[in-house]
Amino acid sequence: MKRLAIITTHPIQYNAPWFQLLVQRQVIDIKVFYTWGQLENNQKFDPGFGATVAWDIPLMDGYPYCFVKNISTSPGSHHFKGIDNPTLIKEIEQWNPDAVLVFGWSFKSHLKVLRYFKEKRTILFRGDSNLLDEAKGFSVKKIVRRLFLKWVYTHVDFALYAGSANKEYYIKHGLKNNQLVFAPHAIDNSRFKQDGTTNDRIALGIPADAVIFLFAGKYEAKKNPVLLLDSFITLNNSNAHLLMVGSGELEGQLKTTAGRQSAALSSRIHFLPFQNQLKMPAIYKMADVFVLPSRGPGETWGLSVNEAMACGKAVLVSDKCGCATDLVEKGKNGYVFKSWDSKDLLTKMEILLSNSLGVATMGNRSLQLIQSWRFEKICIAIEQCLA
């Protein structure tokens, strides 16, 4: 079998499953090189959640890997010099792969790998950047960045694009259509479909016939949970409830705002702390509509939307989310609203509230749509590149 070296920073709950699947399929041989360095007990501090996170699903079972020594004085994926592995290229060469798959270029060692292996091995690249946050009009800074990125991508043979916005980004930076291979952003659809059971709303004081809008994720500016809360407060519908699940720097502000409302309104706003992966299906199952109100910059996709759809939920997504074009069919499984626009979000929420039976139908459509966004397609895409 041909060999593929996979270069990525650390174990990620959305990647480990298809690493495992590549091994199970026995079409190619893989080895994953983790460049952040060994994480104690597989835990890392996540600044978005404001907490140390250790995922409760296995991330390092079922595939070969190694942790490459990182000598950065400030290790992490939040800056270019946070990933600095002097032995990485030597370790890759010792394993002698036919191809190299690099996740992201904006780390010191990853860019070195792209430069070193150009024309020595087939180079695959995985990233999910898009142009949704790009400022309109002319600027010197934009031109310089465009030229730099075009140079970066001259080192790539195949780019595995996650969706249409990501594909447009690659084309803008010089890659040709025959270099672009669709490898969709995916989650474990079967786990979210089967493992979650409808949670008991009574525990939260929510009537069985209420319509629950759900936000689940990091309470950070990029995700813009404040916009959702402010819009919900404006809703004039006693049958609507808002469920906020997560943690982060905006948690205090959100809870203070909710607490200032009337007793009747604040009783319809519910907060739950960060929930790990195994608990999330039940959270999604409890809701009716999942909302991702991100304003960016940097909401390159929004895999929580995949998760909600796999649980059969209608979705309400801002136009700054990379997934919006691909996963949301207007009026069929949800709506896209303008980021920062509370009025537009409020209008879409009111439409959904006016037809609770239609929300259930939208959820069924979400479940149908997401079935084609699965790990197998990523594996097939990679295998075809090596073939």
BELZIKA-V821532 format. One record per helix or strand of 3 or more residues. SS is the DSSP state (hx for helix, st for strand). FROM is the first residue (numbers start at 1). TO is the last residue. If there is no record, write none. Layout:
SS & FROM & TO
SS & FROM & TO
//
This chain:
st & 3 & 8
hx & 16 & 25
st & 29 & 34
hx & 40 & 42
st & 44 & 46
st & 51 & 53
st & 65 & 67
hx & 80 & 82
hx & 88 & 95
st & 99 & 103
hx & 108 & 117
st & 121 & 126
hx & 140 & 153
st & 158 & 161
hx & 164 & 172
hx & 177 & 179
st & 180 & 182
hx & 189 & 194
hx & 201 & 204
st & 211 & 218
hx & 225 & 234
st & 240 & 247
hx & 251 & 259
hx & 263 & 266
st & 269 & 272
hx & 277 & 286
st & 289 & 292
hx & 303 & 310
st & 314 & 318
hx & 324 & 327
st & 334 & 337
hx & 342 & 353
hx & 356 & 370
hx & 375 & 386
//
